[in-house]
């Protein structure tokens, strides 16, 4: 199962469809707080999150997951990657892969492939 956290309806729908085409069952939540709850209930295979969301943003979501809840691969996407990396220079401790928005399906597939590689190589 892929856990997807994104509050934007259009981006979330697109991302969910792309993940389903890659063979994933998808649990989609609108913020990191709900994502933490889902991750506690069922161990996702991969987690993908938007950076900027209400209630709990992607950075705080990833950080919360790494606090004993989830050790698998986490990917984060954003239209403002440079800004979020500048705000959180320690992001690499919590997030495994980054993707710039807007993205095309082929770059998203590569992004997911890198997350899957981390999972299968045991780099969790």
Secondary structure, 3 states (H helix, E strand, C coil): CEEEECCCHHHHHHHHHHHHHCCCCEEEECCHHHHHHHHHHCCCCEEEEECCCCCCCHHHHHHHHCCCCCCCCEEEEECCHHHHHHHCCCHHHCCCEEEECCCCHHHHHHHHHHHHHHHHCCCC
